[in-house]
Amino acid sequence: MKRLVALFVALLALGVPAAASAHPLGNFTVNRFAAVELSGRDVFVHYVLDLAEIPTVQEGSHVRAAGFDSEVARRLELDLDGHRARLQPLKREVSERPGAGGLPTMRFEAVYRAVLTAAASTPGTGSSLVFHDSNFGTRIGWREVVVRAHDGAQLLASDVPSVSRSDELRAYPKELLRSPLDVTSARARFQPGSQPGMSPALSGAAAPERPAGAFEKLIARNDLGVGVVLLSLLIAAFWGAAHALSPGHGKTMVAAYLVGSRGTARHALLLGLTVTLTHTAGVFALGGVTLALSAFVVPEELYPWLNLVSALLVVGVGASVLRARLRHRHTHDHHHHHGERGLRDLLAVGISGGLLPCPTALVVLLAAISLHRVGYGLVLILAFSAGLAGAMTAVGVAAVSAKRFLRGERFEGRIVRALPAVSALLILGLGVAMTARSIPPLV
């Protein structure tokens, strides 16, 4: 009985991290910072964008183009005493820095002067402002607004701080990386000064350094001899396996499915092959979307939908396995149909496990295209996917071996017969939990 309990404790232990984590999307972020500067009797807006690797690939030429600062200004709304102010571009600066896989990251910085209307308050009377930033509204990332006063202006009240938590997107607080700031608006009351103000200076800072991971560094290697390539493939497979063993990726579902469906080691290997092909195809499909359809769809918008599809696949597999266990009959026809249904369920499990492309693999693909090393990038991604699938296959083989070991023990027959049904319930429960988590980002 202790061994039976140990098996389910192991399955649940695999499932606990999956409920608490998701893919990191750091390579997708467009981070925004706006400082409303009350300087003397003038109002300025100091605006900064920090683009990670993937949005830099998509938007880099657009950000560098003349007129981008005016386009940004049109999506910055500033009302002074109830009247819309026009933001006049004064200065701008764009810098780049190598990021993951050798892809660049980008920092855009601009200063705008608010052109006041005749209806605005005169010095000596209190004024109000309302600010809203709607640039890159569909992109994920850090969003921050501050309001500060100097050169004779006085800040009377504000619903945002006067000091940046991220040093104007140059140093993000580690404790907030998992739940970044999401502030796009500000309201404040202030006392204008009596003298003209001075516009804020550009910081001159480069884009923040983003050190590449070990897998991402492989694509940028200069020496591509046979030995180096073979070693790189082994390293890529290792990091794929490490990625699979991080929270998520359906390890619990794979183990529970093979226990609940009378799976074999051959089934576990087929699962691994399905995961490899699905993950590799997903990376290339998402890469195509990133490069060809960026004007219509941003890749991070697809992840919640892929999460939902994956979750519904798990629900379907759990329901199918549970129904098969409850209606189990030892007839030829049953076994025939069970074999067809079992193959469909097996493919669904593998597709669910590989459906969500790893953002790191997507960065490697885009870097390979940028460096004209598409073939090398492909084999690296295949090796990474194979490592991911190998780790999941190992989990499956361990589950099958554990089930066979338990069959050799003298447990009560009722308990052993209940094991597949309980595994099916575990799959169904995981699928329902995954579905519940995937719906809020889509609403």
Legacy VTK file of the C-alpha trace (Angstrom):
# vtk DataFile Version 3.0
C-alpha trace
ASCII
DATASET POLYDATA
POINTS 443 float
0.000 0.000 0.000
2.862 2.409 0.735
4.191 2.051 -2.797
0.741 2.832 -4.218
0.558 6.000 -2.167
4.101 6.925 -3.205
3.166 6.729 -6.886
0.310 9.205 -6.506
2.363 11.497 -4.315
4.945 11.592 -7.128
2.249 12.408 -9.700
0.856 15.195 -7.537
4.344 16.555 -6.848
4.851 16.883 -10.598
1.565 18.734 -10.871
2.055 21.300 -8.111
4.642 23.458 -9.933
2.579 23.372 -13.112
-0.268 25.100 -11.340
1.908 27.945 -10.204
4.029 28.857 -13.194
3.880 29.680 -16.877
6.304 30.372 -19.683
8.416 33.434 -19.079
7.883 35.997 -21.833
10.773 38.360 -21.223
11.858 38.305 -24.862
8.442 39.660 -25.911
8.252 42.754 -23.723
7.826 46.389 -24.706
8.419 48.370 -21.521
7.151 51.943 -21.192
8.014 54.838 -18.910
6.540 58.361 -18.891
7.490 61.246 -16.616
5.252 64.312 -16.615
7.728 67.082 -15.759
6.294 70.274 -14.195
9.090 72.756 -14.776
8.428 76.403 -13.933
5.322 77.384 -15.828
5.933 74.747 -18.513
4.936 71.095 -18.733
7.093 68.455 -20.429
6.766 64.716 -20.964
9.902 62.568 -20.855
9.072 59.262 -22.556
11.111 56.021 -22.750
10.566 52.680 -24.499
12.649 49.571 -23.828
12.062 46.914 -26.506
13.204 43.320 -25.961
14.558 41.133 -28.753
11.369 40.008 -30.508
9.623 43.407 -30.656
12.934 44.916 -31.803
12.937 42.485 -34.735
9.341 43.433 -35.495
9.358 47.171 -34.781
13.024 48.217 -34.955
12.956 49.901 -38.371
9.705 51.645 -37.462
11.125 52.990 -34.186
14.256 54.275 -35.919
12.278 56.015 -38.669
11.812 59.769 -38.704
8.410 60.727 -37.406
8.122 57.919 -34.858
8.371 60.433 -32.001
5.364 62.306 -33.440
3.471 59.017 -33.727
4.197 58.306 -30.054
2.948 61.801 -29.138
-0.422 61.109 -30.762
-0.959 58.234 -28.321
-0.029 60.316 -25.277
-3.043 62.163 -23.921
-2.394 65.163 -21.658
-5.248 67.318 -20.380
-4.422 70.515 -18.486
-7.335 72.066 -16.586
-9.731 70.039 -18.714
-8.257 71.100 -22.055
-6.207 68.834 -24.340
-2.590 69.925 -24.707
-0.598 69.246 -27.862
2.733 67.503 -27.287
5.510 68.998 -29.401
8.597 66.773 -29.949
11.792 68.493 -28.781
14.457 65.774 -28.916
14.822 62.030 -29.324
17.441 59.295 -29.135
17.502 55.632 -30.171
20.133 53.142 -29.027
20.676 49.407 -29.463
22.512 46.713 -27.567
23.109 43.001 -28.272
20.617 40.774 -26.507
19.827 37.065 -26.472
21.145 35.101 -29.440
22.886 38.198 -30.777
19.550 39.849 -31.559
19.482 43.549 -30.645
17.381 45.191 -27.976
16.366 48.822 -28.371
15.824 51.911 -26.216
13.827 54.876 -27.516
13.843 58.131 -25.556
12.109 61.438 -26.351
11.141 64.722 -24.695
7.933 66.597 -25.521
6.744 70.060 -24.584
3.077 70.598 -23.814
1.748 73.490 -25.853
-0.774 75.135 -23.515
-4.038 76.661 -24.665
-5.309 80.100 -23.741
-7.788 78.481 -21.389
-5.036 76.981 -19.207
-4.436 78.335 -15.725
-2.120 81.270 -15.258
0.738 81.315 -12.743
-0.466 81.823 -9.194
-3.554 79.633 -9.526
-3.845 75.889 -9.030
-3.873 73.620 -12.084
-4.837 70.015 -12.733
-3.567 67.460 -15.187
-4.724 64.102 -16.491
-2.267 61.925 -18.433
-2.732 58.614 -20.274
-0.298 56.506 -22.347
-1.801 54.144 -24.953
1.353 53.293 -26.933
1.913 49.560 -27.570
-1.232 48.782 -25.627
-1.364 45.159 -26.796
2.243 44.348 -25.848
3.136 42.922 -22.461
5.745 44.607 -20.283
6.544 47.086 -17.550
4.359 50.237 -17.569
5.225 53.175 -15.352
4.163 56.832 -14.989
5.584 59.424 -12.598
4.817 63.123 -12.044
7.443 65.472 -10.625
7.874 69.244 -10.174
10.921 71.525 -10.131
12.158 74.994 -11.155
9.474 76.794 -9.156
6.510 74.500 -9.891
4.934 72.744 -6.905
3.221 69.357 -6.933
0.142 69.595 -4.653
-1.305 66.109 -5.103
-0.706 63.081 -7.357
-1.920 59.503 -7.621
1.487 58.321 -8.896
4.961 58.665 -7.333
7.579 61.215 -8.294
10.481 58.714 -8.341
10.832 55.896 -10.889
10.909 52.351 -9.502
12.903 51.154 -12.532
15.368 54.079 -12.839
13.576 54.992 -16.072
13.741 51.416 -17.446
17.441 50.988 -16.701
17.214 48.712 -13.640
14.064 46.687 -12.948
13.421 45.662 -9.315
13.914 41.902 -9.081
11.017 41.492 -6.676
8.621 42.926 -9.290
9.752 40.986 -12.368
6.979 38.405 -11.980
4.337 41.070 -11.377
5.604 44.188 -13.180
4.086 47.616 -12.742
1.063 48.279 -14.926
0.469 52.028 -14.608
-0.524 53.958 -17.739
-2.416 56.965 -16.320
-1.896 59.749 -13.789
-3.874 62.561 -12.180
-2.310 65.446 -10.314
-2.819 68.986 -9.026
0.057 71.440 -9.146
1.040 75.081 -8.777
2.826 76.383 -11.909
5.903 78.520 -11.460
6.244 82.064 -12.673
9.292 81.602 -14.930
9.833 79.480 -18.052
11.004 75.974 -17.258
13.867 73.891 -18.577
13.187 70.766 -20.616
14.533 67.514 -19.135
17.713 66.125 -20.647
17.929 62.801 -22.420
19.644 60.262 -20.218
22.015 59.046 -22.931
21.665 55.556 -21.493
21.952 52.565 -23.793
19.358 49.824 -23.920
19.597 47.689 -20.747
21.945 44.748 -21.050
20.144 41.429 -21.397
22.633 38.567 -21.003
21.913 35.653 -23.309
21.208 32.197 -21.927
23.411 29.200 -22.666
21.063 27.872 -25.370
20.687 31.266 -27.044
24.462 31.749 -27.182
24.876 28.669 -29.374
23.441 30.331 -32.477
25.973 33.195 -32.323
29.098 30.976 -32.268
31.608 31.796 -34.981
33.391 28.437 -35.170
30.947 25.964 -36.743
33.194 22.974 -37.283
31.728 19.467 -37.093
32.885 18.955 -33.500
31.500 22.308 -32.383
28.143 21.643 -34.058
27.836 18.190 -32.472
28.705 19.607 -29.056
26.205 22.434 -29.600
23.477 19.904 -30.394
24.209 18.033 -27.164
24.083 21.292 -25.205
20.799 22.248 -26.909
19.307 18.854 -26.024
20.448 19.271 -22.422
18.771 22.673 -22.138
15.632 21.287 -23.750
15.503 18.577 -21.102
16.139 21.140 -18.358
13.342 23.287 -19.792
10.962 20.301 -19.751
11.760 19.618 -16.089
10.945 23.199 -15.118
7.389 23.903 -13.907
4.673 23.022 -16.391
4.989 21.170 -19.724
2.439 18.461 -18.876
4.734 16.045 -17.036
1.941 15.107 -14.628
-0.484 14.547 -17.465
1.982 12.300 -19.328
2.602 10.169 -16.242
-1.064 10.001 -15.268
-2.148 9.178 -18.829
0.277 6.269 -19.179
-0.836 4.918 -15.795
-4.526 5.357 -16.558
-4.484 4.037 -20.137
-2.402 0.905 -19.675
0.442 2.628 -21.532
3.711 0.952 -22.431
7.269 2.134 -22.984
6.490 2.206 -26.721
3.632 4.594 -26.019
6.004 6.788 -24.019
8.416 6.902 -26.979
5.579 7.820 -29.357
4.611 10.590 -26.954
8.159 11.924 -27.066
8.200 11.917 -30.880
4.865 13.780 -30.976
6.125 16.397 -28.526
9.302 16.923 -30.596
7.449 17.425 -33.867
4.735 19.602 -32.314
7.173 21.862 -30.479
9.442 22.301 -33.517
6.488 23.030 -35.809
5.095 25.467 -33.234
8.368 27.396 -33.055
8.498 27.799 -36.834
4.805 28.701 -37.079
5.183 31.356 -34.391
8.340 32.599 -36.088
6.382 33.013 -39.305
3.713 34.982 -37.455
6.382 37.159 -35.850
8.040 38.039 -39.150
5.129 38.074 -41.606
2.039 39.039 -39.631
3.378 41.400 -36.965
1.122 44.198 -38.242
-1.940 42.092 -37.412
-0.948 39.682 -34.616
1.726 39.930 -31.938
3.063 36.536 -30.823
2.371 37.018 -27.112
-1.336 37.393 -27.950
-1.295 33.828 -29.300
0.065 32.254 -26.103
-3.197 32.560 -24.096
-5.091 30.890 -26.966
-2.491 28.124 -27.224
-2.794 27.671 -23.465
-6.566 27.284 -23.826
-6.272 24.793 -26.699
-3.727 22.778 -24.736
-5.956 22.795 -21.647
-9.020 21.660 -23.616
-6.981 18.833 -25.132
-6.093 17.692 -21.617
-9.768 17.845 -20.557
-10.714 15.763 -23.604
-8.036 13.160 -22.893
-9.009 12.929 -19.232
-12.686 12.474 -20.088
-11.843 9.868 -22.738
-9.601 7.819 -20.429
-12.117 8.021 -17.578
-14.970 6.897 -19.838
-12.870 3.988 -21.106
-12.048 2.879 -17.554
-15.660 3.056 -16.426
-16.996 1.192 -19.478
-14.224 -1.343 -19.746
-15.342 -4.606 -21.375
-13.101 -7.424 -22.514
-14.450 -7.899 -26.028
-12.714 -7.883 -29.401
-14.708 -4.905 -30.599
-13.907 -2.997 -27.446
-10.202 -3.556 -27.878
-10.396 -2.538 -31.523
-12.114 0.752 -30.768
-10.033 1.276 -27.668
-6.898 1.024 -29.815
-8.137 3.733 -32.192
-9.258 5.949 -29.354
-6.057 5.287 -27.452
-3.976 6.436 -30.412
-6.034 9.627 -30.681
-5.644 10.272 -26.967
-1.918 9.564 -27.156
-1.488 12.086 -29.977
-3.590 14.633 -28.077
-1.355 14.257 -25.007
1.791 14.717 -27.105
0.386 17.745 -28.942
-0.681 19.320 -25.657
2.813 18.835 -24.241
4.562 20.464 -27.210
1.962 23.016 -28.327
3.398 25.984 -26.435
6.641 27.017 -28.186
9.429 27.999 -25.821
10.184 31.748 -26.248
13.909 30.966 -26.040
13.629 28.643 -29.048
11.778 31.390 -30.927
14.643 33.809 -30.182
17.129 31.251 -31.553
15.049 30.908 -34.737
14.859 34.674 -35.290
18.586 34.995 -34.581
19.310 32.213 -37.087
17.305 34.051 -39.741
19.066 37.319 -38.905
22.503 35.670 -39.111
21.609 33.665 -42.258
22.068 30.398 -40.353
18.600 28.928 -40.830
19.842 25.349 -41.229
21.959 25.533 -38.086
19.078 27.141 -36.205
16.731 24.372 -37.332
18.938 21.554 -36.046
19.479 23.426 -32.757
15.720 23.765 -32.281
15.218 20.107 -33.213
17.850 19.111 -30.641
16.218 21.362 -28.031
12.788 19.847 -28.782
14.246 16.338 -28.673
15.752 17.054 -25.249
12.414 18.398 -24.052
10.631 15.328 -25.386
13.295 12.997 -23.981
12.727 14.326 -20.479
8.972 13.896 -20.814
9.458 10.408 -22.257
11.643 9.511 -19.277
8.840 10.631 -16.968
6.456 8.423 -18.943
8.745 5.391 -18.856
9.206 5.862 -15.112
5.418 5.941 -14.670
4.983 2.773 -16.761
7.750 1.010 -14.811
6.217 2.064 -11.510
2.830 0.732 -12.623
4.338 -2.636 -13.587
6.154 -2.791 -10.283
2.917 -2.201 -8.426
1.199 -4.962 -10.369
3.750 -7.383 -9.023
2.802 -6.493 -5.453
-0.047 -8.189 -3.604
-2.446 -5.352 -3.117
-6.168 -5.701 -2.809
-7.592 -6.150 -6.305
-10.080 -3.299 -5.858
-7.290 -0.799 -5.179
-5.238 -1.866 -8.188
-8.294 -1.750 -10.466
-9.087 1.769 -9.240
-5.621 3.063 -10.139
-6.385 3.800 -13.846
-9.665 5.569 -12.993
-7.979 7.729 -10.366
-5.260 8.607 -12.891
-7.963 9.616 -15.368
-9.564 11.811 -12.724
-6.179 13.422 -12.099
-5.798 14.209 -15.830
-9.329 15.622 -15.957
-8.706 17.739 -12.846
-5.466 19.113 -14.285
-7.225 19.955 -17.536
-10.015 21.800 -15.748
-7.486 23.749 -13.641
-5.459 24.640 -16.764
-8.624 25.790 -18.547
-9.645 27.959 -15.596
-6.185 29.623 -15.600
-6.152 30.180 -19.370
-9.517 31.957 -19.635
-8.880 35.230 -17.663
-6.106 36.513 -20.020
-8.540 36.123 -22.936
-11.342 38.148 -21.317
LINES 1 444
443 0 1 2 3 4 5 6 7 8 9 10 11 12 13 14 15 16 17 18 19 20 21 22 23 24 25 26 27 28 29 30 31 32 33 34 35 36 37 38 39 40 41 42 43 44 45 46 47 48 49 50 51 52 53 54 55 56 57 58 59 60 61 62 63 64 65 66 67 68 69 70 71 72 73 74 75 76 77 78 79 80 81 82 83 84 85 86 87 88 89 90 91 92 93 94 95 96 97 98 99 100 101 102 103 104 105 106 107 108 109 110 111 112 113 114 115 116 117 118 119 120 121 122 123 124 125 126 127 128 129 130 131 132 133 134 135 136 137 138 139 140 141 142 143 144 145 146 147 148 149 150 151 152 153 154 155 156 157 158 159 160 161 162 163 164 165 166 167 168 169 170 171 172 173 174 175 176 177 178 179 180 181 182 183 184 185 186 187 188 189 190 191 192 193 194 195 196 197 198 199 200 201 202 203 204 205 206 207 208 209 210 211 212 213 214 215 216 217 218 219 220 221 222 223 224 225 226 227 228 229 230 231 232 233 234 235 236 237 238 239 240 241 242 243 244 245 246 247 248 249 250 251 252 253 254 255 256 257 258 259 260 261 262 263 264 265 266 267 268 269 270 271 272 273 274 275 276 277 278 279 280 281 282 283 284 285 286 287 288 289 290 291 292 293 294 295 296 297 298 299 300 301 302 303 304 305 306 307 308 309 310 311 312 313 314 315 316 317 318 319 320 321 322 323 324 325 326 327 328 329 330 331 332 333 334 335 336 337 338 339 340 341 342 343 344 345 346 347 348 349 350 351 352 353 354 355 356 357 358 359 360 361 362 363 364 365 366 367 368 369 370 371 372 373 374 375 376 377 378 379 380 381 382 383 384 385 386 387 388 389 390 391 392 393 394 395 396 397 398 399 400 401 402 403 404 405 406 407 408 409 410 411 412 413 414 415 416 417 418 419 420 421 422 423 424 425 426 427 428 429 430 431 432 433 434 435 436 437 438 439 440 441 442
